[in-house]
Amino acid sequence: MNKDQVKGRAREATGKVKEAAGRATGNEKTELKGTAQKTAGKVQKAYGDAKEDIRNPR
């Protein structure tokens, strides 16, 4: 597991929390920021997965 995978998962989790908080409070701006952060986390995790696959081919 590399740092991009870890950071991506953390960013994705933080985004999910922000998204849920924004939805619960009716704050669309917070909800959208959470959605964007969650998506960025997924992308970073996928990048980390790709790096790991290159380093350790199956």
LOKE-592234 format. One record per atom (N, C-alpha, C, O): residue number from 1; atom name; residue in one letter; y, x, z. Coordinates in Angstrom, 1 decimal. Each point is the difference from the previous one (the first is absolute). Example, Ala and Ser with C-alpha at 12.3 -4.5 7.8 and 13.67 -1.06 7.14 Angstrom:
<pts>
resi_name_resn_c2_c1_c3
1_N_a_-5.7_13.2_7.8
1_CA_a_1.2_-0.9_0.0
1_C_a_1.2_0.9_0.0
1_O_a_0.0_1.0_0.7
2_N_s_1.1_-1.4_-1.4
2_CA_s_1.1_0.9_0.0
2_C_s_1.1_-0.8_0.8
2_O_s_1.1_0.5_0.1
</pts>
This chain:
<pts>
resi_name_resn_c2_c1_c3
1_N_m_-1.2_0.9_0.0
1_CA_m_1.2_-0.9_0.0
1_C_m_1.2_0.9_0.0
1_O_m_0.1_0.9_0.8
2_N_n_0.9_-1.2_-1.7
2_CA_n_1.2_0.8_-0.1
2_C_n_1.2_-0.7_0.6
2_O_n_-0.1_-1.2_0.3
3_N_k_1.2_1.9_-0.3
3_CA_k_1.2_-0.6_0.6
3_C_k_0.6_-1.2_-0.7
3_O_k_0.5_-0.9_0.6
4_N_d_-0.7_0.9_-1.9
4_CA_d_0.5_-1.2_-0.8
4_C_d_-0.8_-1.2_0.3
4_O_d_0.5_-1.1_0.0
5_N_q_-1.8_1.2_0.2
5_CA_q_-0.8_-1.1_0.4
5_C_q_0.4_-0.6_1.3
5_O_q_0.1_-1.2_0.2
6_N_v_0.1_2.1_0.8
6_CA_v_0.4_-0.4_1.3
6_C_v_1.4_-0.6_0.0
6_O_v_0.2_-1.1_0.6
7_N_k_0.7_1.7_-1.2
7_CA_k_1.4_-0.5_0.0
7_C_k_0.1_-1.3_-0.8
7_O_k_0.7_-0.9_0.4
8_N_g_-1.5_0.8_-1.5
8_CA_g_-0.1_-1.3_-0.7
8_C_g_-0.5_-1.1_0.8
8_O_g_0.6_-1.1_-0.1
9_N_r_-1.6_1.3_0.8
9_CA_r_-0.6_-1.1_0.9
9_C_r_1.0_-0.4_1.1
9_O_r_0.1_-1.1_0.3
10_N_a_0.5_2.1_0.2
10_CA_a_1.0_-0.3_1.1
10_C_a_1.2_-0.8_-0.6
10_O_a_0.4_-1.0_0.6
11_N_r_0.1_1.4_-1.8
11_CA_r_1.1_-0.7_-0.6
11_C_r_-0.4_-1.4_-0.4
11_O_r_0.8_-1.0_0.2
12_N_e_-2.1_0.8_-0.6
12_CA_e_-0.5_-1.3_-0.4
12_C_e_0.0_-0.9_1.2
12_O_e_0.4_-1.2_0.0
13_N_a_-0.9_1.7_1.1
13_CA_a_-0.1_-0.7_1.3
13_C_a_1.4_-0.4_0.5
13_O_a_0.2_-1.2_0.4
14_N_t_0.7_2.1_-0.4
14_CA_t_1.4_-0.3_0.4
14_C_t_0.6_-1.1_-0.9
14_O_t_0.7_-0.9_0.5
15_N_g_-1.0_1.0_-1.8
15_CA_g_0.5_-1.0_-0.9
15_C_g_-0.5_-1.4_0.3
15_O_g_0.7_-1.0_-0.1
16_N_k_-2.0_1.0_0.4
16_CA_k_-0.6_-1.3_0.3
16_C_k_0.6_-0.7_1.2
16_O_k_0.2_-1.2_0.1
17_N_v_0.1_2.1_0.9
17_CA_v_0.7_-0.5_1.3
17_C_v_1.4_-0.6_-0.3
17_O_v_0.3_-1.0_0.4
18_N_k_0.4_1.8_-1.2
18_CA_k_1.4_-0.4_-0.4
18_C_k_-0.1_-1.3_-0.8
18_O_k_0.9_-0.9_0.2
19_N_e_-1.8_0.8_-1.1
19_CA_e_-0.1_-1.2_-0.9
19_C_e_-0.3_-1.2_0.9
19_O_e_0.6_-1.1_-0.2
20_N_a_-1.6_1.2_1.1
20_CA_a_-0.3_-1.1_0.9
20_C_a_1.1_-0.4_0.9
20_O_a_0.3_-1.1_0.3
21_N_a_0.5_2.1_0.2
21_CA_a_1.1_-0.2_0.9
21_C_a_1.1_-0.8_-0.8
21_O_a_0.6_-0.9_0.5
22_N_g_-0.4_1.4_-1.7
22_CA_g_1.1_-0.7_-0.8
22_C_g_-0.4_-1.4_-0.4
22_O_g_0.8_-0.9_0.0
23_N_r_-2.1_0.7_-0.2
23_CA_r_-0.5_-1.4_-0.3
23_C_r_0.1_-0.9_1.2
23_O_r_0.4_-1.1_-0.1
24_N_a_-0.7_1.7_1.3
24_CA_a_0.0_-0.8_1.2
24_C_a_1.4_-0.4_0.4
24_O_a_0.3_-1.1_0.6
25_N_t_0.7_2.0_-0.8
25_CA_t_1.4_-0.3_0.4
25_C_t_0.8_-0.6_-1.1
25_O_t_1.1_-0.4_0.2
26_N_g_-1.7_0.3_-1.4
26_CA_g_0.7_-0.6_-1.1
26_C_g_1.0_0.9_-0.7
26_O_g_0.9_-0.4_-0.7
27_N_n_-1.0_1.7_1.0
27_CA_n_0.9_1.1_-0.5
27_C_n_-0.6_0.5_-1.3
27_O_n_-0.9_0.8_0.0
28_N_e_1.4_-1.3_-1.1
28_CA_e_-0.6_0.4_-1.3
28_C_e_0.2_1.5_-0.3
28_O_e_-0.8_0.6_-0.6
29_N_k_2.0_0.0_1.0
29_CA_k_0.2_1.4_-0.2
29_C_k_-1.0_0.9_0.6
29_O_k_-0.5_0.9_-0.6
30_N_t_0.2_-1.2_1.9
30_CA_t_-1.0_0.7_0.7
30_C_t_-1.4_-0.1_-0.6
30_O_t_-0.8_0.9_-0.1
31_N_e_0.5_-2.2_-0.3
31_CA_e_-1.3_-0.2_-0.7
31_C_e_-0.1_0.8_-1.3
31_O_e_-1.1_0.5_-0.2
32_N_l_2.1_-0.5_-0.6
32_CA_l_0.0_0.7_-1.2
32_C_l_-0.1_1.5_0.2
32_O_l_-0.7_0.7_-0.7
33_N_k_1.4_-0.2_1.7
33_CA_k_-0.1_1.5_0.3
33_C_k_-1.4_0.3_0.5
33_O_k_-0.5_1.0_-0.4
34_N_g_-0.1_-1.9_1.1
34_CA_g_-1.4_0.2_0.5
34_C_g_-1.0_0.0_-1.2
34_O_g_-0.9_0.9_-0.1
35_N_t_1.1_-1.8_-0.8
35_CA_t_-0.8_0.0_-1.2
35_C_t_0.1_1.2_-0.8
35_O_t_-1.0_0.6_-0.5
36_N_a_2.2_-0.1_0.3
36_CA_a_0.3_1.2_-0.8
36_C_a_-0.7_1.2_0.7
36_O_a_-0.6_0.9_-0.6
37_N_q_0.8_-0.8_2.0
37_CA_q_-0.6_1.1_0.7
37_C_q_-1.5_0.0_-0.1
37_O_q_-0.7_1.0_-0.1
38_N_k_0.1_-2.2_0.2
38_CA_k_-1.4_-0.2_-0.1
38_C_k_-0.5_0.5_-1.3
38_O_k_-1.1_0.7_-0.1
39_N_t_1.8_-1.1_-1.0
39_CA_t_-0.4_0.5_-1.3
39_C_t_0.1_1.5_-0.2
39_O_t_-0.9_0.6_-0.6
40_N_a_2.0_-0.1_1.1
40_CA_a_0.2_1.5_0.0
40_C_a_-1.2_0.7_0.7
40_O_a_-0.5_1.0_-0.4
41_N_g_0.1_-1.6_1.5
41_CA_g_-1.1_0.6_0.8
41_C_g_-1.3_0.0_-0.8
41_O_g_-0.8_0.9_0.0
42_N_k_0.5_-2.0_-0.7
42_CA_k_-1.2_-0.1_-0.9
42_C_k_0.1_1.0_-1.1
42_O_k_-1.1_0.6_-0.3
43_N_v_2.2_-0.4_-0.3
43_CA_v_0.2_1.0_-1.1
43_C_v_-0.3_1.4_0.6
43_O_v_-0.7_0.8_-0.6
44_N_q_1.3_-0.5_1.7
44_CA_q_-0.2_1.4_0.6
44_C_q_-1.4_0.2_0.4
44_O_q_-0.5_1.1_-0.2
45_N_k_-0.2_-2.1_0.8
45_CA_k_-1.4_0.1_0.3
45_C_k_-0.8_0.2_-1.2
45_O_k_-1.0_0.8_0.0
46_N_a_1.3_-1.5_-1.1
46_CA_a_-0.8_0.2_-1.3
46_C_a_0.2_1.4_-0.5
46_O_a_-0.9_0.6_-0.5
47_N_y_2.1_-0.1_0.6
47_CA_y_0.3_1.4_-0.4
47_C_y_-0.8_1.0_0.8
47_O_y_-0.6_0.9_-0.5
48_N_g_0.5_-1.2_1.8
48_CA_g_-0.8_0.9_0.9
48_C_g_-1.4_-0.1_-0.3
48_O_g_-0.8_1.0_0.0
49_N_d_0.3_-2.2_-0.4
49_CA_d_-1.4_-0.2_-0.3
49_C_d_-0.3_0.8_-1.3
49_O_d_-1.1_0.7_-0.1
50_N_a_2.0_-0.7_-0.9
50_CA_a_-0.2_0.7_-1.2
50_C_a_0.0_1.5_0.2
50_O_a_-0.9_0.7_-0.5
51_N_k_1.8_-0.2_1.4
51_CA_k_0.0_1.4_0.3
51_C_k_-1.4_0.4_0.6
51_O_k_-0.5_1.1_-0.3
52_N_e_0.0_-1.9_1.2
52_CA_e_-1.2_0.3_0.7
52_C_e_-1.2_0.0_-1.0
52_O_e_-0.9_0.8_0.2
53_N_d_0.9_-1.8_-1.1
53_CA_d_-1.0_0.0_-1.0
53_C_d_0.0_1.2_-0.9
53_O_d_-1.1_0.5_-0.4
54_N_i_2.2_0.1_0.1
54_CA_i_0.2_1.2_-0.8
54_C_i_-0.6_1.2_0.8
54_O_i_-0.7_0.8_-0.6
55_N_r_1.0_-0.8_1.8
55_CA_r_-0.4_1.1_0.9
55_C_r_-1.5_0.0_0.2
55_O_r_-0.7_1.0_0.0
56_N_n_0.2_-2.2_0.2
56_CA_n_-1.4_-0.2_0.4
56_C_n_-0.7_-0.9_-1.0
56_O_n_-0.2_-1.2_0.3
57_N_p_-0.1_1.6_-1.5
57_CA_p_-0.7_-0.9_-1.0
57_C_p_-1.4_-0.4_0.5
57_O_p_-0.6_0.8_0.7
58_N_r_0.3_-2.0_-1.0
58_CA_r_-1.3_-0.5_0.5
58_C_r_-1.2_0.4_-0.9
58_O_r_-1.1_-0.4_0.2
</pts>
